[in-house]
Amino acid sequence: MRAGRQHPRHRQPTKRNVMDGQKNTTGEWKSQLIRGETRRQAIRELEKHPEAELAEILQSIDIELLVDVLPLFSAEKQGLVFAAFDMTNRLHLFRRVSKKWFASLFEQMPSDSRADIFQHFSTQERVNLLPYLSKSTREDVLRLSTYPHDTAGGIMSTNFAIIKEKQTCEQAIQEIRKEVPREKMLYHLYVVDEDMHLIGYMSLKDLVIAEPNELVTAIMQTEFATASLDEDRESVAKKIEKYDTIALPVVNENNQLMGIVHHDDAIEVIRAEQTEDMEKFMGIIPGDEVLNYNQTTVLGHFRKRVIWLAILTVVGFVSGMIIQRYEDALSALMILALYIPMIADTGGNSGSQAATVVIRAMALGQVNINNWMAILFKEMRISALLAAVLALIAFFLILILSWESDTTLNHSLGFIAFGISAALAFQIITSTIIGAGLPLLVNRFGGDPAVAASPAITTIVDISGLLIYFGVATLLFF
């Protein structure tokens, strides 16, 4: 998901930008844009602002005013600001203006942002827009839109600079001055042969300080990472992080350069993946919509949450059936009922902790399914230490809090406290193993480990905890 993307590679905030932004609040800019006599002056001042700040201001005004105001900015500014809008506002504006005017705006957008919004258009909306686009833009957006959004091809940009392998450094500089449009990323320059096979890269600094008559192949870097068109976008983001690079080239099966993925695309991918994992972790079904919390309707939130909660509620009835099964034990020894919440809560917490640690390690590539035995053995040792400490705490707390309780069946309070503490220790160990093992099991069968987390584990652990608790109680007290 690339809604509301920002493009720091196009313009960094300057000291003047920041000072200008401090003069007026968003509300004050809005009021100046509404008044006709101050609008032109406001436009001149806002033109100096970074695209992200300007997008925030313009998204706060009514759509009717936005339609009047946005065309007053320079063509370049319009495209970059529109690309910084969130997807909801992009689509809203698109459906309120003429397709001919929108085409000129569309042409000024970065290529990856164009493909992003184009994929959200209906078939008829695409058909209505395409005739107004230039041939190059039309071909570019249609090609980029064919790649799935969760792959390198789906997030790559075609705005990059290339150098031919037989050029000298001076020829390359001249070529860049003549051919490279303003939106192309010039931090890295990619060296290709006549068939667009990627053979190396260099920084702009390397090219500028090199001898004019030196061949680019003599100064280029030949060791570099690449991504394939169908590579998962999360894998691409990890490569950018691992190699600490500004951009990662994307090649096809013939090693031909097709595009690049920028570092800010990687940041957005990581943010989107973390959001998706967090939603799954809490039993929320991730949606394909691009709306934020405030833009999502009540029914939208309801649909995302209700399914898992309904499933877990039905499964939760098993806990009630277990308690009903041991009703006689509870009647004979009421003190057991007092510590059921402690058993359930501690087990749920220990299971969720183990799941969080394991899922995080898997996401970072620190562990995988192949060393599952080592993971479970390590978590077992951790849980044993936790069980010993918490059982000891529980033992003394039971003695302190329940010293006036009626202990029937001729068992002393100390013996009962020992039994409850032992059940707690077993619960912590089993909960930790379940919490660590369930994500590994889900991953083994090709699922998302985050799905097996928090609510699901808590419900499973509640059931296992009650079985352990009453099993130990039956064995020791009856």
C-alpha positions as CSV (number, residue, x, y, z in Angstrom):
1,M,0.0,0.0,0.0
2,R,1.5,3.3,-1.0
3,A,-1.2,5.7,-0.1
4,G,-0.2,9.2,0.9
5,R,3.4,8.7,-0.2
6,Q,6.0,11.4,0.2
7,H,8.9,12.0,-2.1
8,P,11.8,13.4,-0.1
9,R,14.1,12.6,-3.0
10,H,12.5,15.4,-5.0
11,R,13.0,18.2,-2.5
12,Q,14.3,18.4,1.0
13,P,13.0,20.9,3.4
14,T,15.3,24.0,3.6
15,K,15.7,26.4,6.4
16,R,13.5,28.9,4.6
17,N,10.8,26.2,4.1
18,V,10.7,25.5,7.8
19,M,10.6,29.2,8.7
20,D,7.7,29.7,6.2
21,G,5.8,26.8,7.7
22,Q,6.1,28.4,11.1
23,K,4.5,31.7,10.0
24,N,1.0,30.3,9.2
25,T,-0.9,27.4,10.6
26,T,-2.9,25.1,8.2
27,G,-6.1,26.9,9.2
28,E,-4.5,30.3,8.3
29,W,-3.3,29.1,4.9
30,K,-6.8,27.7,4.3
31,S,-8.5,31.0,5.0
32,Q,-6.0,32.8,2.7
33,L,-6.8,30.4,-0.1
34,I,-10.5,30.9,0.3
35,R,-10.3,34.7,0.0
36,G,-9.7,35.7,-3.6
37,E,-7.7,38.8,-2.8
38,T,-5.0,36.8,-0.8
39,R,-5.1,33.6,-2.9
40,R,-2.3,34.6,-5.4
41,Q,0.1,35.7,-2.6
42,A,-0.7,32.5,-0.7
43,I,0.0,30.4,-3.8
44,R,3.4,32.1,-4.3
45,E,4.4,31.4,-0.6
46,L,3.1,27.9,-0.6
47,E,5.0,27.1,-3.8
48,K,8.2,27.3,-1.7
49,H,7.0,24.6,0.7
50,P,8.0,20.9,0.6
51,E,5.4,18.8,-1.2
52,A,4.5,16.9,2.0
53,E,3.7,20.1,3.9
54,L,1.7,21.5,1.0
55,A,-0.2,18.3,0.5
56,E,-1.2,18.4,4.2
57,I,-2.5,21.9,3.8
58,L,-4.4,21.3,0.6
59,Q,-6.0,18.1,1.8
60,S,-7.6,20.1,4.6
61,I,-9.7,22.3,2.3
62,D,-13.0,21.4,0.6
63,I,-12.8,19.6,-2.7
64,E,-14.5,22.4,-4.6
65,L,-11.8,24.8,-3.4
66,L,-9.0,22.3,-4.1
67,V,-10.2,22.0,-7.7
68,D,-9.8,25.8,-8.1
69,V,-6.5,26.1,-6.2
70,L,-4.4,23.2,-7.4
71,P,-4.2,24.3,-11.0
72,L,-2.6,27.6,-9.8
73,F,0.6,25.9,-8.8
74,S,3.3,25.1,-11.3
75,A,2.8,21.9,-13.3
76,E,5.7,20.2,-11.6
77,K,4.5,21.1,-8.2
78,Q,1.0,19.9,-8.9
79,G,2.2,16.4,-9.8
80,L,4.4,16.0,-6.8
81,V,1.9,17.4,-4.3
82,F,-0.9,15.2,-5.8
83,A,1.4,12.2,-5.4
84,A,1.8,13.1,-1.7
85,F,-2.0,13.0,-1.1
86,D,-3.5,9.9,0.5
87,M,-5.2,7.6,-1.9
88,T,-8.8,8.6,-0.8
89,N,-8.2,12.2,-1.7
90,R,-6.4,11.3,-5.0
91,L,-9.4,9.3,-6.1
92,H,-11.9,11.9,-4.9
93,L,-10.1,14.6,-6.9
94,F,-9.8,12.4,-10.0
95,R,-13.6,11.9,-10.1
96,R,-14.3,15.6,-9.8
97,V,-12.2,17.0,-12.6
98,S,-12.0,16.6,-16.4
99,K,-9.9,13.7,-17.6
100,K,-8.0,16.0,-20.0
101,W,-6.9,18.3,-17.1
102,F,-6.1,15.3,-14.9
103,A,-4.0,13.8,-17.6
104,S,-1.6,16.7,-17.5
105,L,-1.4,16.3,-13.7
106,F,-0.9,12.6,-14.1
107,E,2.0,13.1,-16.4
108,Q,3.9,15.1,-13.8
109,M,3.6,12.3,-11.1
110,P,6.5,9.9,-10.3
111,S,6.0,6.7,-12.3
112,D,5.4,4.5,-9.3
113,S,2.8,6.8,-7.9
114,R,1.1,6.9,-11.3
115,A,0.9,3.1,-11.4
116,D,-0.3,3.0,-7.8
117,I,-3.4,5.2,-8.4
118,F,-4.0,3.7,-11.8
119,Q,-4.5,0.3,-10.2
120,H,-7.2,1.8,-8.0
121,F,-9.2,3.0,-11.0
122,S,-12.1,1.0,-12.4
123,T,-11.8,-0.4,-15.9
124,Q,-14.1,2.3,-17.3
125,E,-12.0,5.1,-15.5
126,R,-8.9,3.7,-17.1
127,V,-10.5,3.6,-20.5
128,N,-11.6,7.3,-20.1
129,L,-8.1,8.5,-19.0
130,L,-5.8,6.6,-21.4
131,P,-6.6,8.6,-24.6
132,Y,-5.4,11.8,-23.0
133,L,-2.0,10.5,-22.0
134,S,1.1,10.7,-24.0
135,K,2.3,7.5,-25.7
136,S,5.3,7.1,-23.4
137,T,3.3,7.7,-20.2
138,R,0.5,5.4,-21.4
139,E,3.0,2.5,-22.1
140,D,4.8,3.1,-18.8
141,V,1.7,3.1,-16.6
142,L,0.2,0.1,-18.4
143,R,3.4,-1.9,-18.0
144,L,3.9,-1.1,-14.3
145,S,0.2,-1.8,-13.5
146,T,0.5,-5.4,-14.7
147,Y,2.8,-6.3,-11.7
148,P,1.2,-7.4,-8.4
149,H,1.4,-4.6,-5.9
150,D,3.2,-6.8,-3.3
151,T,6.2,-7.5,-5.7
152,A,9.2,-5.5,-6.6
153,G,7.6,-4.8,-10.0
154,G,4.6,-3.4,-8.3
155,I,6.6,-0.8,-6.2
156,M,9.4,0.0,-8.6
157,S,9.9,3.3,-10.4
158,T,11.1,3.7,-14.0
159,N,12.6,7.1,-13.1
160,F,16.3,6.3,-13.2
161,A,19.4,7.3,-15.1
162,I,21.5,4.9,-17.2
163,I,25.0,5.1,-18.7
164,K,26.2,3.1,-21.7
165,E,29.2,0.9,-21.0
166,K,31.3,2.3,-23.9
167,Q,30.9,5.9,-22.9
168,T,33.7,8.0,-21.3
169,C,32.9,9.9,-18.1
170,E,32.7,13.2,-20.0
171,Q,30.2,11.6,-22.5
172,A,28.2,10.2,-19.7
173,I,27.9,13.6,-18.0
174,Q,26.8,15.2,-21.3
175,E,24.2,12.5,-21.8
176,I,22.8,13.0,-18.3
177,R,22.6,16.8,-18.8
178,K,20.7,16.3,-22.1
179,E,18.4,13.3,-21.4
180,V,17.7,12.9,-17.7
181,P,14.3,14.6,-16.7
182,R,14.0,16.4,-13.5
183,E,12.3,13.5,-11.6
184,K,15.0,10.9,-12.3
185,M,17.0,9.6,-9.3
186,L,20.6,10.7,-9.8
187,Y,22.2,9.3,-6.6
188,H,23.0,6.1,-8.4
189,L,23.7,5.8,-12.1
190,Y,23.3,2.4,-13.7
191,V,25.7,1.1,-16.4
192,V,24.1,-1.1,-19.1
193,D,25.1,-2.6,-22.4
194,E,23.3,-2.2,-25.7
195,D,20.6,-4.6,-24.7
196,M,19.9,-3.0,-21.3
197,H,21.7,-5.7,-19.3
198,L,22.8,-4.3,-16.0
199,I,26.6,-4.6,-15.6
200,G,27.4,-2.1,-12.9
201,Y,26.6,1.1,-11.1
202,M,28.3,4.2,-9.7
203,S,27.4,7.3,-7.7
204,L,27.1,10.7,-9.3
205,K,30.1,11.8,-7.2
206,D,32.2,9.0,-8.7
207,L,31.3,10.2,-12.2
208,V,32.0,13.9,-11.5
209,I,35.4,13.4,-9.9
210,A,36.7,10.9,-12.5
211,E,39.0,11.8,-15.4
212,P,36.9,13.0,-18.4
213,N,38.5,10.5,-20.8
214,E,38.2,7.5,-18.5
215,L,35.7,4.8,-19.4
216,V,32.7,4.4,-17.1
217,T,33.5,0.7,-16.9
218,A,36.8,1.5,-15.2
219,I,35.2,3.3,-12.2
220,M,31.9,1.5,-11.9
221,Q,31.0,-0.9,-9.1
222,T,30.4,-4.5,-10.3
223,E,29.4,-6.0,-6.9
224,F,25.8,-5.1,-6.2
225,A,22.4,-6.5,-5.0
226,T,19.4,-6.7,-7.3
227,A,15.8,-7.7,-7.0
228,S,13.7,-9.7,-9.5
229,L,10.4,-8.4,-10.8
230,D,8.3,-11.0,-8.9
231,E,10.3,-10.8,-5.7
232,D,8.2,-10.1,-2.6
233,R,8.3,-6.4,-1.6
234,E,9.2,-7.2,2.0
235,S,12.2,-9.1,0.8
236,V,13.2,-6.1,-1.4
237,A,12.8,-3.7,1.6
238,K,15.1,-6.0,3.7
239,K,17.7,-5.9,1.0
240,I,17.7,-2.1,1.0
241,E,18.1,-2.2,4.7
242,K,20.8,-4.9,4.7
243,Y,22.9,-3.2,2.1
244,D,22.2,0.3,3.3
245,T,21.5,1.5,-0.2
246,I,19.5,4.4,-1.5
247,A,17.9,2.4,-4.3
248,L,17.8,-1.2,-5.4
249,P,17.8,-2.1,-9.1
250,V,15.1,-4.5,-10.4
251,V,15.9,-6.8,-13.2
252,N,14.1,-9.4,-15.3
253,E,15.1,-13.0,-15.9
254,N,17.6,-11.8,-18.5
255,N,19.3,-9.4,-16.1
256,Q,17.9,-6.4,-18.0
257,L,17.3,-3.3,-15.9
258,M,13.5,-2.7,-15.5
259,G,13.3,-0.2,-12.7
260,I,14.5,0.7,-9.2
261,V,13.0,0.6,-5.8
262,H,13.8,3.7,-3.7
263,H,14.6,3.7,0.0
264,D,11.4,5.6,0.8
265,D,9.4,2.9,-1.0
266,A,11.2,0.4,1.4
267,I,10.1,2.5,4.4
268,E,6.5,2.4,3.3
269,V,6.6,-1.3,2.7
270,I,8.0,-2.0,6.1
271,R,5.3,0.3,7.7
272,A,2.6,-1.5,5.7
273,E,3.9,-4.9,6.6
274,Q,4.2,-4.0,10.3
275,T,0.6,-2.6,10.3
276,E,-0.6,-5.8,8.6
277,D,1.2,-8.0,11.1
278,M,-0.1,-6.0,14.0
279,E,-3.6,-6.4,12.8
280,K,-3.2,-10.1,12.3
281,F,-1.5,-10.4,15.7
282,M,-4.6,-8.8,17.4
283,G,-7.1,-10.9,15.4
284,I,-8.1,-8.1,13.0
285,I,-8.5,-9.1,9.4
286,P,-6.3,-6.8,7.3
287,G,-8.2,-5.0,4.6
288,D,-7.2,-4.0,1.0
289,E,-8.6,-0.5,1.5
290,V,-6.3,2.5,1.7
291,L,-8.3,4.3,4.3
292,N,-6.8,5.4,7.7
293,Y,-8.6,5.0,11.0
294,N,-10.7,8.2,10.7
295,Q,-11.7,7.5,7.1
296,T,-12.7,3.9,7.8
297,T,-16.5,3.6,8.6
298,V,-17.9,1.9,11.6
299,L,-19.1,-1.0,9.5
300,G,-15.6,-1.2,8.0
301,H,-14.0,-1.6,11.4
302,F,-16.8,-4.0,12.4
303,R,-16.1,-6.3,9.4
304,K,-12.4,-6.4,10.1
305,R,-12.9,-7.4,13.8
306,V,-16.0,-9.5,14.0
307,I,-14.9,-12.8,12.4
308,W,-12.0,-13.6,14.7
309,L,-13.9,-12.5,17.8
310,A,-16.8,-14.6,16.9
311,I,-14.6,-17.6,16.3
312,L,-12.7,-17.2,19.5
313,T,-16.0,-16.6,21.4
314,V,-17.3,-19.9,20.3
315,V,-14.0,-21.6,21.1
316,G,-14.1,-19.9,24.5
317,F,-17.2,-21.8,25.4
318,V,-14.9,-24.8,25.8
319,S,-13.4,-23.1,28.9
320,G,-16.9,-22.9,30.4
321,M,-17.5,-26.6,29.6
322,I,-14.3,-27.5,31.4
323,I,-15.3,-25.6,34.5
324,Q,-18.7,-27.2,34.5
325,R,-17.0,-30.6,34.2
326,Y,-15.1,-29.9,37.4
327,E,-18.0,-28.3,39.3
328,D,-17.9,-30.9,42.0
329,A,-14.2,-30.2,42.7
330,L,-14.9,-26.4,42.9
331,S,-17.8,-27.1,45.3
332,A,-15.6,-29.2,47.5
333,L,-12.7,-26.8,47.5
334,M,-13.9,-23.2,46.8
335,I,-10.3,-21.8,47.1
336,L,-9.7,-23.3,43.6
337,A,-12.1,-20.9,42.0
338,L,-10.2,-17.9,43.4
339,Y,-7.1,-18.5,41.4
340,I,-8.5,-19.5,38.0
341,P,-8.0,-15.9,36.7
342,M,-4.4,-16.0,37.8
343,I,-3.8,-19.3,35.9
344,A,-5.5,-18.0,32.8
345,D,-3.9,-14.6,32.8
346,T,-0.4,-15.8,33.5
347,G,-0.6,-18.5,30.9
348,G,-2.0,-16.1,28.3
349,N,0.8,-13.5,29.0
350,S,3.6,-16.1,28.8
351,G,2.2,-17.6,25.6
352,S,1.8,-14.1,24.0
353,Q,5.3,-13.1,25.0
354,A,6.9,-16.3,23.5
355,A,4.8,-15.8,20.3
356,T,5.9,-12.1,20.0
357,V,9.6,-13.0,20.4
358,V,9.5,-15.8,17.9
359,I,7.4,-14.0,15.3
360,R,9.7,-10.9,15.5
361,A,12.8,-13.1,15.1
362,M,11.2,-14.8,12.1
363,A,10.3,-11.5,10.5
364,L,13.9,-10.3,10.9
365,G,15.3,-13.5,9.4
366,Q,17.0,-14.5,12.7
367,V,15.3,-17.9,12.9
368,N,13.4,-20.1,10.6
369,I,11.4,-23.3,10.6
370,N,14.5,-25.5,10.0
371,N,15.8,-24.9,13.6
372,W,12.5,-25.3,15.3
373,M,13.8,-27.8,17.8
374,A,16.5,-25.4,19.0
375,I,13.9,-22.7,19.3
376,L,11.5,-24.8,21.4
377,F,14.3,-26.1,23.6
378,K,15.5,-22.6,24.3
379,E,11.9,-21.4,25.1
380,M,11.5,-24.5,27.3
381,R,14.5,-23.5,29.4
382,I,13.3,-19.9,29.6
383,S,9.9,-21.0,30.7
384,A,11.3,-23.3,33.3
385,L,13.1,-20.3,34.9
386,L,10.0,-18.2,34.7
387,A,7.9,-21.0,36.1
388,A,10.2,-21.4,39.1
389,V,10.1,-17.7,40.0
390,L,6.3,-17.2,39.4
391,A,5.3,-20.3,41.2
392,L,7.4,-19.3,44.2
393,I,5.7,-15.9,44.2
394,A,2.3,-17.5,43.8
395,F,2.9,-19.9,46.7
396,F,3.6,-17.1,49.2
397,L,0.8,-14.9,47.9
398,I,-1.7,-17.7,48.3
399,L,-0.5,-18.2,51.9
400,I,-0.9,-14.5,52.6
401,L,-4.2,-13.9,50.8
402,S,-6.0,-17.1,51.7
403,W,-4.9,-17.7,55.3
404,E,-8.5,-17.3,56.5
405,S,-10.0,-19.5,53.7
406,D,-11.9,-22.7,54.6
407,T,-9.7,-25.6,53.5
408,T,-11.8,-28.8,53.6
409,L,-10.8,-32.3,52.6
410,N,-8.2,-32.3,55.5
411,H,-5.6,-30.5,53.3
412,S,-3.5,-27.8,54.8
413,L,-3.3,-24.4,53.2
414,G,0.4,-24.9,52.5
415,F,-0.3,-28.1,50.5
416,I,-3.1,-26.4,48.6
417,A,-0.8,-23.5,47.8
418,F,1.8,-25.9,46.6
419,G,-0.7,-27.6,44.3
420,I,-1.9,-24.4,42.8
421,S,1.7,-23.1,42.3
422,A,2.7,-26.4,40.6
423,A,-0.3,-26.0,38.2
424,L,0.8,-22.5,37.5
425,A,4.4,-23.7,36.8
426,F,3.1,-26.4,34.3
427,Q,0.8,-23.8,32.7
428,I,3.7,-21.3,32.1
429,I,5.8,-24.0,30.5
430,T,3.1,-25.4,28.3
431,S,1.9,-21.9,27.4
432,T,5.4,-20.8,26.4
433,I,5.9,-23.9,24.2
434,I,2.5,-23.3,22.6
435,G,3.2,-19.6,22.0
436,A,6.6,-20.4,20.4
437,G,5.5,-23.5,18.5
438,L,2.2,-22.4,17.0
439,P,3.7,-19.6,14.8
440,L,6.4,-22.1,13.6
441,L,3.7,-24.7,12.8
442,V,1.6,-22.2,10.9
443,N,4.7,-21.0,9.0
444,R,5.6,-24.6,8.2
445,F,2.3,-25.0,6.3
446,G,2.7,-21.8,4.4
447,G,0.5,-19.5,6.6
448,D,1.3,-16.2,8.2
449,P,2.7,-16.7,11.7
450,A,1.1,-13.5,12.9
451,V,-2.3,-15.1,12.5
452,A,-1.5,-17.6,15.2
453,A,-0.6,-14.9,17.7
454,S,-2.3,-13.1,20.6
455,P,-6.1,-13.8,20.6
456,A,-5.8,-17.3,19.2
457,I,-2.9,-18.3,21.5
458,T,-4.7,-16.7,24.5
459,T,-7.8,-18.8,23.9
460,I,-5.9,-22.0,23.4
461,V,-3.8,-21.4,26.5
462,D,-6.9,-20.7,28.5
463,I,-8.3,-24.1,27.6
464,S,-5.0,-25.9,28.3
465,G,-4.5,-24.0,31.5
466,L,-7.9,-25.1,32.9
467,L,-7.2,-28.7,32.0
468,I,-3.8,-28.5,33.7
469,Y,-5.2,-26.7,36.7
470,F,-8.1,-29.1,37.4
471,G,-5.9,-32.1,36.4
472,V,-3.4,-31.2,39.1
473,A,-6.1,-30.4,41.6
474,T,-7.8,-33.7,41.0
475,L,-4.6,-35.6,41.3
476,L,-3.4,-34.0,44.6
477,F,-6.6,-33.1,46.4
478,F,-9.2,-35.7,45.5
